[in-house]
Amino acid sequence: MKRFAIIGGGWRSEFYLRVAKARPDLFEITGLVMRNPEKGRIMSERWGLPVYQSLDELLRDARPDFVVTSVSRPASSEKIMECVAAGLPVLAETPPAVDLDSMVELYNRVAAAEGRVQVAEQYWLQPHQAARLEAVRRGLLGNVSHVQISVAHGYHGVSVIRRYLGIGFENATISARSFVSPIVAGPGRGGLPPAEMTRDQKQSLAWLDFGDGRTAVFDFANSQYFGWIRSERVLVRGERGELANNELRWLPVWNKPARAALVRQATGAGSDLEGYHLKGYTLGGDWLYENPLVPARLSDDEIAVGSCLLRMAEYVAGGKSFYPLGEACQDHYLGILIDEAATSKREVASETAVWAQ
C-alpha cells in the first residue's frame, strides 16, 4: 500500500480521493493541505480525512510516500518546489506551470534540487486510448506517420498525439485557427443548466508537422468534455493499416487484409452478477488493455488517474519514470504554440527547450 497526501481540495483533487476510496487496499491518503479553513472543514467531514493548512503541519503528523499537488496554475510551481525542498516525490496535476518562462524556471529549479517529479497526464492512460496505443505499439499499423485527434484540449491533446506518433522532443511547425459557433448547452461541472439555452463554443484546429513525414491534426471544441452531442474522434494512419475510432484495418500479409473492432469488456450487465466495472478492451481474441483497478467501480478518467497513482508508486519504489516534468513541459509548450498560431493566424515553430537538451 502506498501513502500519499494531496495539496489542494478542488474538483480535480476529488478524482484522487475517489480512486483511493475505491481501492483502500492499494492507497492510503494521509491528509489534505488546504489554506481555506472553512473549505477544509467541509472536505474533512465529507471524506473523513485530516486537513492541514500547511505542508509542514501535515509532515509533523505523518510523512507520505509522495504528494499530489492539485492547485491552480499560478500556484503549481511553488507547491511543487515546496515538496521538493522537503525531500518528497511529487505527482503534479497538469499543467506544471503557467507559461514557457515559468516552465523553464521550474524545470531548472527541480533539476538543481534533484527533485523527483512526475506529472499526472492521464489521457494516454484512459482505457480506450491505452488500448489503441497498444495496437500501435504491437506494430499492427506499421510505422505511424499521421494522426488526427479530437479528444482533449491543449497539452492533453498534444500528449496523445506525441504518443501515437512516437514523438519525443522533436520540434514542430504549427498552423492553427479557432472559431466560435452556437450549441445547445449541455451539462458542466455543476450539472445541467436550468433550462434549454444556446451558448457559444470555441473550436480549435491545428496542423502540426514534426518532420520526417510525421504530421498531426489537432481538433477540439470546448463542449466535448461534458456535452452529449459532440463526440471524440481518433484517426491513426500507418504504412500497414489504419485505426479509426474503434475499428482497425491492417495488412498482416500484404495481400490479405484484416479488419476488427476494439470491444469494451465490462461486467454487471443483464444477469452478470460480478458487479459493475470495466475489465478492459479486446481486439479479436486478444486483450489489448486490462483495467489495473478491477473491481473498483470507476469512470474511465478515474481509472486513468488511478493508473498515474500506480505508476507513481512504482516510480517512488525505484521504478522507471512514466511522465516526467520535461514531457509535461513539452506538451504544454506545444499547446501554447497552438493558441499562439490560432491568435496570430501565422505559422509558428517550436524551439529546443532546456528539458529537451
Secondary structure, DSSP 8 states (H G I E B T S, - for coil): -EEEEEE--STTHHHHHHHHHH-TTTEEEEEEE-S-HHHHHHHHHHHT--EESSHHHHHHH---SEEEE---HHHHHHHHHHHHHTT--EEE-S-SSSSHHHHHHHHHHHHHTT--EEE---GGGSHHHHHHHHHHHTTTT-SEEEEEEESS-HHHHHHHHHHHHT--S---EEEEEEEEEEEE---BTTBS-SS--EEEEEEEEEEEE-STT-EEEEEEETTTTT-SS---EEEEEETTEEEETTEEEEEEETTEEEEEEEEEEES-STT--S-S-EEEEEETTEEEEE-TTTT----HHHHHHHHHHHHHHHHHTT---SSBHHHHHHHHHHHHHHHHHHHHTS-EE----GGG-
